[in-house]
């Protein structure tokens, strides 16, 4: 294939002509920079979601062992009956699961073929919506602990209701995201078979 570029022939993959070694080297340099930037973007997001998942998992363990007991003691100190805090652990379990899904979605996004630009946009839209829902849940869960720690127990019902509502809605967004990605996988599989058949017909 290198000889075809140097001779000035057209590349079967990108349909571009190259005349001479300098043009080919410039093309390779540009392509390498583009590939590196793309890889670094997806890798950076993968690492960020991995770290967030690990932090959320550690925090979930702290909540289950220490924080719930502290919150119960705080409420008893104010003479209030300690309610069930299972909704808090459930919210953090959902955060951990969503971070895991998002982490691996960036790997999938990196390997999506460039020919599927409309499907890539759909994937990125669904990913963005799921990430936004997760951030809202994460903020709400963190604020719940902070408010209780500051002794704002009178806001318990409002905080609990908000967190209880956000947890299933986030689960719903992620179910839609995973369902959408599985539909995209089916479509891309069909596209790859069409490309294979077309390349065989061109020979």
Buried (B, 14 or more C-beta within 10 A) or exposed (E): EEEEBBEEEEBEEEEEEBEEEEBBEEBEEEEEEEEEEEEEEBEEBBEBBBEBBEEBBEBBEEBBEEBBEEBBEBBEEEEEEEBEBEBBBBBBBBBBBBBBBBBEBBEBBBEBEEEBEEBBEBBEEBBEBBBEBBEBBBEBBBEBBEBBEEEEBEEBEEBBEBBEEBBEEBBEBBEBBBEBBEEBBEEBEEBEEEEEEEEEEEE
